Amino acid sequence: MLLNTINAEWIKLRSTKSFYWTTALIVLFGIGWAMLMGFANGYAFQQALDDQDAGTIASLGDPADLFDASNGVSGLGLFGIMIVIIQAVILVTGEYGNGTAKLAALAAPKRWQMPAAKVIVYGVISATVFFVMSIVSIGLTKLMADAQLDDTSLTEGLSMSADGAWSVVLLMTLAAVLIVMISIGVGYILRRTAGAVALLLLWALLLEELVGMIPKVGDWVTPYLPFKNLNAGIYQSALDDAPWGIGGSVIYFVVWAVIIYVAGVVVLRRRDV
């Protein structure tokens, strides 16, 4: 039964030290980056106001954009997602590395239950951590920015009552689950920790940026790059020339996540572990 597989997956996960370390790192980076961004942006904007430096004020942009919820969760969007990728991949590749994959398969004759249990267990955990940390990060960003600014009304966009704040939190939570799905799918396809982690991190952090720089081709391809669309959804910023808006970008990434996850399940069934 799937419930038994889920329970077994939970027991394995909570007995793994790396799970606690990676979760702690998500919290640490989320808090640290939020405080840094709040302090830096608040200090820079107030300093520019004090110096009446129109150039710096213009470069910092509209306070409504500088001090908004999407900036508050930027640490999770960068470091948090990287850590989830690593941990989710290890959930799969670790079993192949230590030789327990076949034992796990014996407990789940229906092969699809193995990846499904991993997505459910770690997906729920990641979603919970990201949901809580998104709210905490937004609050800390506002707290640090307010400490630097004379006019705290400038940071109203960092309030949970601000327009779009809860959308950012929920989208970041959804992103955590989708990243888990993609990572587990790639893990089953490659079955090697180094290869799967390297591929996903390079894809998310570098490859899409490089593709976007290719003359002519980059402008055409960029609106269809998965992680570009994910970021467009999280940070509420529509991609230029994309045939859809912010909501469409989220749906587009969901489709990618489902396709890669299903591909991983298909590979698992064909190899039969």
C-alpha positions in Angstrom: 0.0 0.0 0.0 1.1 3.6 -0.7 0.5 4.5 3.0 3.1 1.9 4.1 5.6 3.2 1.5 5.0 6.7 2.7 5.6 5.6 6.3 8.7 3.8 5.4 10.0 6.9 3.5 9.3 9.1 6.5 11.2 6.8 8.8 14.2 6.7 6.4 14.2 10.5 6.0 14.0 11.4 9.7 16.8 9.0 10.5 19.1 10.7 8.0 21.4 13.5 9.4 21.6 15.3 6.1 17.9 16.0 6.2 18.3 18.0 9.4 21.3 19.8 8.1 19.7 20.8 4.8 16.6 22.0 6.6 18.6 24.0 9.0 20.5 25.6 6.0 17.2 26.6 4.4 16.2 28.4 7.6 19.7 29.9 8.0 20.0 31.2 4.5 16.4 32.4 4.4 16.8 34.4 7.6 20.3 35.7 6.8 19.5 36.8 3.3 16.2 38.5 4.3 18.0 40.5 7.1 20.8 41.4 4.7 18.5 42.6 1.9 16.3 44.5 4.3 19.3 46.3 5.9 21.1 46.9 2.6 18.1 48.3 0.7 16.9 50.3 3.6 20.3 51.8 4.3 21.0 52.6 0.7 17.6 54.2 0.1 17.7 56.3 3.2 21.3 57.4 2.5 20.3 58.4 -1.0 17.4 60.4 0.4 19.7 62.1 3.0 22.2 63.0 0.3 19.4 64.0 -2.1 21.1 61.8 -4.7 18.6 61.6 -7.5 20.8 59.2 -9.5 21.0 56.6 -6.7 17.3 56.9 -5.9 16.5 56.3 -9.6 18.9 53.3 -9.7 17.3 51.8 -6.6 13.9 52.1 -8.3 10.4 52.6 -7.0 10.2 51.9 -3.2 7.1 49.8 -3.9 9.2 47.5 -6.0 12.3 47.6 -3.8 10.4 46.9 -0.6 8.0 44.2 -1.6 7.3 40.6 -0.6 9.0 39.0 -3.6 12.3 40.6 -2.5 11.7 39.3 1.0 11.7 35.7 -0.2 14.7 36.1 -2.6 17.0 34.1 -0.3 14.6 31.2 -0.4 14.3 31.5 -4.2 18.0 31.2 -4.6 19.6 29.3 -1.8 16.5 27.4 -0.5 15.7 25.9 -3.9 19.3 24.9 -4.4 19.3 23.0 -1.1 15.9 21.3 -1.9 17.4 20.1 -5.2 20.3 18.5 -3.4 18.3 16.9 -0.7 15.5 15.6 -3.1 18.1 14.1 -5.4 19.9 12.4 -2.5 16.6 10.8 -1.5 16.7 8.8 -4.7 20.4 8.5 -5.6 21.4 7.7 -2.0 19.5 4.4 -2.2 21.4 3.4 -5.3 24.7 4.5 -3.8 24.3 2.5 -0.6 22.6 -0.5 -2.3 19.2 -0.2 -0.6 17.2 0.6 -3.8 16.4 -3.1 -4.4 15.3 -3.6 -0.8 13.0 -0.6 -1.1 11.6 -2.0 -4.3 10.7 -5.3 -2.5 8.5 -3.3 -0.1 6.8 -1.5 -3.1 5.9 -4.0 -5.8 4.1 -1.2 -7.6 7.1 0.8 -8.6 5.3 4.1 -9.0 4.7 4.1 -5.2 8.4 4.6 -4.5 8.8 8.1 -6.2 5.2 9.0 -5.2 6.1 8.4 -1.5 9.2 10.5 -1.8 7.4 13.4 -3.4 4.6 13.3 -0.8 6.9 13.1 2.2 9.6 15.5 1.2 7.2 17.6 -0.8 5.0 18.2 2.3 8.1 18.9 4.4 9.6 21.3 1.9 6.3 23.1 1.4 5.8 23.5 5.1 9.3 24.9 5.6 9.0 27.3 2.6 5.6 28.5 3.7 6.8 29.3 7.2 10.1 30.7 6.1 8.5 32.9 3.4 6.4 34.6 6.1 9.3 34.9 8.4 11.6 36.2 5.7 9.2 38.9 4.6 8.7 40.0 8.2 12.5 40.2 8.9 13.1 42.1 5.7 10.6 44.7 6.7 12.0 44.8 10.3 15.5 45.5 9.1 14.4 48.0 6.4 12.3 49.9 8.9 15.2 50.2 11.2 17.1 52.1 8.5 14.3 54.3 7.1 12.9 57.4 8.6 9.6 56.8 6.7 8.5 53.3 7.5 5.5 53.7 5.2 7.9 52.9 2.3 7.9 49.3 3.4 4.2 48.7 3.3 4.8 46.3 0.5 6.6 44.0 3.0 3.4 43.6 5.1 1.5 40.4 4.8 -1.6 42.6 4.3 -0.1 44.1 1.1 -1.5 43.2 -2.3 0.2 40.1 -3.6 2.1 39.2 -0.4 0.1 36.0 0.2 0.4 35.1 -3.5 4.2 35.3 -3.2 4.1 33.0 -0.2 1.9 30.4 -1.8 3.8 30.5 -5.0 7.1 29.9 -3.2 5.4 27.0 -1.3 4.3 25.5 -4.6 7.7 26.0 -6.1 9.2 23.9 -3.3 6.9 21.0 -4.2 7.6 21.3 -8.0 11.4 21.4 -7.4 11.1 18.2 -5.4 9.2 16.5 -8.2 11.8 17.6 -10.8 14.7 16.6 -8.6 13.2 13.1 -7.9 12.5 12.6 -11.6 16.0 13.5 -12.6 17.4 11.4 -9.7 15.6 8.3 -11.1 16.7 9.0 -14.7 20.4 9.5 -13.8 20.8 7.5 -10.6 24.0 9.4 -9.7 24.1 12.1 -7.1 26.9 14.2 -8.7 25.4 14.0 -12.2 21.8 14.8 -11.1 22.8 17.6 -8.7 25.2 19.2 -11.2 22.7 19.0 -14.0 19.9 20.6 -12.0 22.0 23.3 -10.4 23.7 24.2 -13.7 20.3 24.3 -15.4 18.7 26.5 -12.8 21.6 28.9 -12.2 23.7 29.0 -15.4 22.5 27.3 -18.5 19.3 29.3 -18.9 21.3 32.5 -18.5 23.8 31.4 -21.1 21.0 30.4 -23.5 19.5 33.9 -23.1 22.7 35.5 -24.2 22.9 33.8 -27.5 22.2 36.4 -30.2 18.8 36.2 -31.8 18.1 32.7 -30.5 18.2 33.9 -26.9 15.4 36.4 -27.3 13.2 33.7 -28.9 13.9 30.9 -26.5 14.0 32.8 -23.1 10.2 33.0 -22.7 10.1 29.2 -22.8 12.8 28.4 -20.4 11.4 26.6 -17.3 13.2 28.2 -14.5 12.8 31.7 -16.0 9.1 31.0 -15.9 9.3 29.8 -12.3 11.1 33.0 -11.3 8.5 35.1 -13.2 5.8 33.5 -11.1 7.6 33.8 -7.8 8.7 37.4 -8.3 5.5 38.5 -10.0 7.3 39.8 -13.1 6.0 38.7 -16.5 8.6 37.6 -19.0 9.1 39.8 -22.0 7.6 38.3 -25.2 6.1 35.4 -23.4 2.7 34.3 -24.9 1.3 34.1 -21.3 1.3 36.2 -18.2 2.5 35.4 -14.7 -0.2 32.8 -14.1 0.8 31.1 -17.4 4.4 31.0 -16.4 3.5 29.1 -13.2 1.3 26.6 -15.2 4.2 26.2 -17.7 6.6 25.2 -15.0 4.1 22.8 -13.4 3.9 21.1 -16.8 7.6 20.7 -16.9 7.7 19.4 -13.4 5.1 16.8 -14.1 6.7 15.7 -17.4 10.2 15.2 -15.8 8.7 13.4 -12.8 6.7 11.0 -15.0 9.8 10.4 -17.1 11.6 9.4 -14.0 8.8 7.0 -13.0 8.8 5.5 -16.5 12.6 5.0 -16.4 12.3 3.3 -12.9 9.6 0.9 -14.2 11.6 0.0 -17.3 14.8 -0.6 -15.4 12.8 -2.3 -12.7 15.1 -0.6 -10.1 
